[in-house]
Amino acid sequence: MERPRARRGLRHSQRSLIAIILCAVISGAQRPTAIGEWVKRLPPTMLRCRGTADGHEPPSEPTIRHLLQTLDITALEEKLGGWLHARRAEDEPVAGCARKTSA
């Protein structure tokens, strides 16, 4: 995906921001302000796990809002859907999801 942000002042990769936004939305956050508040509550270990630059400084609400305003959501949906479909086709577990087996 194209990067709509300039390199100057870049603290968080587009990939880490999208991962954080997706986690927040799955958790029930529906607006940039709610996503920003959700992110502020993440402990440093979760920020590092999501790929933030230093694991201590969460992305700001304006950063989240700017990405959401400039991101091609249709392209993101297509890429994410294709990735999930490929994982399912390969019968691989999706990262972060525990696979349950019947005993």
Secondary structure, DSSP 8 states (H G I E B T S, - for coil): ----S-STT--B-HHHHHHHHHHHHHTT--SHHHHHHHHHTS-HHHHHHTTBSSSSS---HHHHHHHHHHS-HHHHHHHHHHHHHHHHHTT---TT-------
